[in-house]
Amino acid sequence: QKVCCEPVNGICLCSPQMLLIHLLAGGSTIKDVIGSCHRHVMATEFGVTDGHDQDSNISIVYPKTAGAASVDRSPFVNVDTTTIEGIQRAKRMGFANSGLADCAVTPFLYEANDLFTATAKGRLFSLFRHPVERAVSMFYYLQIATWEPTYRPELQRWSLEEYAKSSVVENNWMTRQLASVPTEALDESHLRIAMDVVRKKFVVGIMKKMEESMGRFEKFFRWTYRVNPTNQEVCRSRLVTSGGSNSNSKNKKEKPKAGDVSWELLAEQNVYDIQLYQYIETLFEEQEALVSSVADEFRLDEATCCKCEPPTYPFEGFECPRAVQN
C-alpha cells in the first residue's frame, strides 16, 4: 500500500492514491492524459462497462474502448466512483485497501471520503475554469451529451441569454460543492469554507494554462512514463494541445465576452464562484514552489519502457499493462 511522505506546506510530495475531483469542464482532458497516456489504473464510470457492474470481487479490468482495433485497452478498476451509489459499492468491495487504483475520479468531494481509510489515504487535485466560461460550456454540452442523465435536448432551441435567466442554470456550483451547500442560500462564510478547503486539500490546475497545469500534476505526483515513452509523449501532446474530451468539436458555438448581456447574467449566478476562481488563480502561482526543484521534463527524464525490447523497469518495480486490443 502506498503511503504519504512528510508534507511540505501541508501537501505530500510523494504519491498516495490520487483523487481527481472532477468539478469543472477541463477535468476530462486531465483524466484522458492520466489514463490513456500515462496508463495509470483508473477508477471512473468506464470501469463498470462491459458488464463489470455485476462483478462481486474488486479487480483490474480492460473494458472495450471506442478506439481502433489495434489500440491497447486501458486498465480500470471495476467500480464507478462518479456516482454516490458507485462510491458505496466501491466501499463495500474494499476499494481503498485493495490498492488497485492509481487515480479515482469523482465530482463528489465529501462522499468520496468513503473511498479511503486511515491507512489508505488519497490526495485531491482538480483543474479549474472561469465560472462563466464553464457555464457557457455546460449550456452547449447539455445539448449534445446523450450519455448524461442531465442531457437536455430542448436547450438546442434556447438562446444562451434564455438559459442564463432560467431555473435550469447552475448557481455558484463550485462553491456549493466545496462548502457542501447544495440548495441553501449562500453567504460569505460559505465562500471562506470553499477557499479553505481548496487551500488545505487541493493541488490546483487552471484550464487556460493546460500545459503548465499538466506539468504541475506530473511533477507533484512524480508521474513518469513506464510503458512506451515515445508513444506516451505523442498521446499527451495531442490531448493537451487539442483539449481532448473537452474540445466538443461537433458543437462549436460563439462564446460571449465580458460585458455581453449573457456573460453578465451568468456572472450574477456565479458571484461567489468568480471570487473563488480568482483565489485559485493566486493559489496556482503559490503552489509552483511545491515543485520548483523538480525538472520540467521529469516525466521523460525518469522514464522506463516495459513494452520495449528489451524492456526496462523502474527500481521499485512496475506491472506493465496487459496488451488487450479492441
C-alpha positions in Angstrom: 0.0 0.0 0.0 1.4 3.4 -0.9 1.9 5.8 1.9 2.4 9.5 2.1 5.8 11.2 2.8 6.4 14.2 5.1 4.2 17.1 3.8 5.5 20.3 2.5 3.2 23.2 3.3 0.6 20.6 4.3 0.8 18.8 0.9 2.5 15.4 0.4 5.3 15.2 -2.2 5.0 11.5 -2.9 2.1 9.8 -4.5 -0.6 8.2 -2.4 -3.7 7.1 -4.2 -4.8 10.1 -6.2 -8.4 11.5 -6.3 -9.2 13.8 -9.2 -12.1 15.9 -8.2 -13.9 16.5 -11.5 -15.6 19.8 -10.6 -15.3 21.6 -13.8 -15.1 21.3 -17.5 -11.4 20.6 -18.2 -11.2 17.5 -15.9 -11.9 15.2 -18.9 -8.6 16.1 -20.6 -6.6 15.5 -17.5 -8.5 12.2 -17.0 -7.6 11.1 -20.5 -3.9 12.0 -20.1 -3.7 10.1 -16.8 -5.4 7.0 -18.1 -4.7 6.9 -21.9 -1.3 8.4 -21.9 0.3 7.7 -18.6 -1.6 4.4 -18.5 -2.4 4.7 -14.8 -5.1 2.3 -13.4 -8.2 4.5 -13.2 -11.5 4.3 -11.2 -14.2 6.0 -13.3 -17.6 5.3 -14.8 -15.8 3.3 -17.5 -14.8 0.6 -15.1 -18.3 -0.8 -14.9 -18.9 -1.1 -18.7 -18.8 -4.5 -20.4 -20.9 -5.9 -17.6 -18.4 -5.2 -14.8 -21.1 -3.5 -12.8 -22.2 -7.1 -11.9 -18.7 -8.2 -10.6 -18.7 -9.3 -7.0 -14.9 -9.0 -6.4 -12.8 -6.0 -7.0 -10.2 -6.3 -9.8 -8.5 -4.5 -12.7 -10.4 -4.9 -15.9 -9.9 -3.8 -19.6 -13.2 -2.7 -21.0 -13.6 -2.2 -24.7 -13.0 1.3 -25.9 -14.1 3.3 -28.9 -10.6 3.4 -30.4 -9.2 1.5 -33.3 -9.0 -2.3 -33.2 -5.2 -2.1 -32.9 -5.2 0.2 -29.8 -4.5 -1.4 -26.5 -7.2 -1.0 -23.9 -6.5 0.9 -20.7 -6.7 -0.6 -17.2 -9.6 0.3 -14.9 -10.8 -0.9 -11.5 -14.3 -2.4 -11.9 -16.1 0.3 -9.8 -17.8 3.6 -10.7 -16.6 6.4 -8.4 -18.5 9.1 -10.3 -21.9 8.4 -8.6 -22.8 8.1 -5.0 -24.2 4.6 -5.5 -20.9 3.7 -7.2 -18.9 5.0 -4.3 -20.9 3.0 -1.8 -20.4 -0.1 -4.0 -16.7 0.5 -4.2 -16.5 0.8 -0.4 -18.3 -2.5 0.1 -15.9 -4.2 -2.3 -12.9 -3.0 -0.4 -11.7 -0.4 -2.9 -9.4 1.5 -0.5 -7.4 -1.4 0.9 -7.2 -3.1 -2.5 -4.6 -0.5 -3.6 -5.5 -1.3 -7.2 -6.3 2.2 -8.5 -3.7 4.8 -9.1 -6.3 7.5 -9.6 -10.0 7.8 -8.8 -12.3 10.4 -10.5 -15.4 11.9 -8.8 -17.4 15.1 -8.6 -18.4 14.2 -5.0 -15.8 15.7 -2.7 -17.3 14.7 0.7 -19.0 11.4 -0.3 -15.6 10.3 -1.8 -14.3 10.1 1.7 -15.8 6.6 1.8 -13.2 5.6 -0.9 -10.4 5.9 1.6 -9.4 4.8 5.1 -7.0 6.0 7.8 -4.3 3.7 6.3 -5.3 4.1 2.6 -5.4 7.9 2.1 -5.7 10.0 -1.1 -4.6 13.3 -2.4 -7.0 15.7 -4.1 -6.4 17.6 -7.3 -8.5 19.3 -9.9 -8.4 21.5 -12.9 -10.4 24.8 -12.6 -12.0 27.0 -15.2 -13.5 30.5 -15.1 -17.1 30.0 -13.8 -18.8 31.9 -16.7 -16.8 30.0 -19.3 -17.7 26.8 -17.5 -21.4 27.8 -17.5 -21.3 28.6 -21.2 -19.6 25.2 -21.9 -22.2 23.4 -19.8 -25.0 25.0 -21.8 -23.7 23.6 -25.1 -22.6 20.3 -23.5 -26.0 19.5 -22.2 -27.5 19.9 -25.7 -25.4 17.0 -27.1 -24.5 14.8 -24.1 -26.9 12.0 -24.8 -24.9 9.7 -22.5 -25.5 12.0 -19.5 -28.6 11.8 -17.2 -28.7 15.6 -17.3 -29.0 15.6 -21.1 -31.4 18.5 -22.1 -32.0 18.4 -25.9 -34.6 21.2 -25.6 -31.7 23.6 -24.9 -30.9 23.4 -28.5 -33.8 25.8 -29.1 -32.8 28.2 -26.4 -30.5 31.2 -26.6 -27.7 31.5 -24.0 -29.5 34.5 -22.6 -32.6 32.4 -22.1 -30.6 29.8 -20.3 -28.9 32.3 -18.1 -32.4 33.6 -17.0 -33.9 30.2 -16.4 -34.2 27.9 -13.4 -32.0 25.4 -15.2 -28.8 27.4 -14.9 -26.4 26.4 -12.1 -25.8 28.8 -9.2 -22.3 29.0 -7.8 -21.9 25.3 -8.4 -18.2 25.1 -7.3 -18.7 27.0 -4.0 -21.7 24.8 -3.3 -19.8 21.6 -3.9 -16.7 22.6 -1.9 -18.8 24.1 1.0 -21.3 21.2 0.9 -24.3 23.6 0.5 -26.4 22.1 -2.3 -29.5 24.3 -2.1 -29.5 26.7 0.7 -28.7 30.4 0.2 -25.0 31.2 0.2 -23.1 33.9 2.1 -19.5 35.0 2.6 -19.0 32.2 5.2 -19.5 29.5 2.6 -17.0 31.2 0.2 -14.5 31.2 3.1 -15.1 27.5 3.7 -14.6 26.7 0.0 -11.4 28.7 -0.2 -10.1 27.0 3.0 -10.9 23.5 1.5 -9.1 24.3 -1.7 -6.1 25.8 0.1 -5.7 22.9 2.5 -6.7 19.9 0.4 -6.1 20.6 -3.3 -3.3 20.7 -5.8 -4.9 23.1 -8.3 -4.6 23.5 -12.1 -6.0 26.2 -14.4 -7.7 25.2 -17.6 -6.3 28.2 -19.5 -2.8 27.1 -18.5 -3.3 23.4 -19.5 0.3 22.6 -20.3 1.6 24.2 -17.1 -1.1 22.5 -15.1 -0.5 19.1 -16.5 3.2 19.5 -15.8 2.4 20.6 -12.3 0.4 17.5 -11.6 3.1 15.3 -13.2 5.9 16.8 -11.1 3.9 16.8 -7.9 2.8 13.2 -8.1 6.0 12.1 -9.8 4.3 10.7 -12.8 6.8 9.3 -15.3 6.3 7.2 -18.4 6.6 3.5 -17.8 5.1 1.8 -20.9 6.4 3.3 -24.1 7.7 6.9 -23.5 7.7 7.9 -27.2 4.1 6.9 -27.8 3.0 8.2 -24.4 4.5 11.7 -25.1 2.7 11.8 -28.5 -0.5 10.9 -26.8 0.0 13.6 -24.1 0.8 16.3 -26.6 -2.2 15.5 -28.7 -4.6 15.7 -25.8 -3.1 18.7 -24.0 -3.0 20.7 -27.3 -6.4 19.8 -28.6 -8.3 19.7 -25.4 -9.2 16.0 -25.7 -12.6 15.2 -24.4 -13.4 18.8 -23.8 -13.0 20.0 -27.3 -16.7 19.5 -28.2 -15.6 19.7 -31.9 -19.1 18.8 -33.1 -20.7 21.7 -31.2 -18.6 24.8 -31.8 -20.5 27.9 -30.8 -19.7 31.5 -30.5 -18.8 32.4 -26.9 -19.9 35.6 -25.1 -17.4 38.1 -23.8 -17.3 40.1 -20.6 -19.8 42.9 -21.0 -22.2 40.9 -23.1 -25.7 40.5 -21.7 -25.5 36.7 -21.4 -22.0 36.9 -19.8 -23.2 39.4 -17.1 -26.3 37.3 -16.4 -24.2 34.2 -15.9 -21.7 36.2 -13.7 -24.7 37.2 -11.5 -25.3 33.5 -10.9 -21.7 32.9 -10.0 -20.7 35.8 -7.8 -19.0 33.5 -5.2 -17.6 31.2 -7.8 -15.8 34.1 -9.5 -14.2 35.2 -6.3 -13.2 31.6 -5.5 -11.7 31.2 -9.0 -9.7 34.4 -8.5 -8.4 32.9 -5.3 -7.5 29.7 -7.1 -5.5 31.6 -9.7 -3.4 33.1 -6.9 -3.0 29.7 -5.2 -1.9 28.2 -8.5 1.0 30.6 -8.6 1.9 30.0 -5.0 1.9 26.2 -5.4 4.7 26.4 -8.0 7.0 26.4 -5.0 6.0 22.9 -4.2 7.6 21.5 -7.4 10.3 24.2 -8.1 13.0 21.6 -7.5 11.6 19.1 -10.0 12.7 19.1 -13.6 10.1 20.3 -16.1 10.7 17.2 -18.2 10.6 14.8 -15.2 8.1 12.5 -17.0 10.8 11.8 -19.6 13.9 12.1 -17.5 13.0 9.2 -15.3 11.1 7.2 -17.9 11.3 3.4 -18.5 9.8 1.3 -21.2 8.1 -2.0 -20.3 6.9 -2.6 -23.9 10.4 -2.0 -25.5 12.8 -4.8 -26.5 14.5 -5.3 -24.1 12.0 -3.9 -21.5 13.2 -1.6 -18.7 11.6 -1.1 -15.4 11.9 1.4 -12.5 13.8 0.4 -9.4 10.7 0.0 -7.3 9.1 -2.3 -9.9 6.1 -1.8 -12.3 3.4 -4.1 -13.6 3.1 -3.5 -17.3 -0.5 -3.0 -18.6 -1.8 -6.1 -20.5 -1.9 -5.9 -24.3 -5.6 -6.2 -24.7 -6.7 -5.0 -28.1 -10.2 -3.9 -29.1 
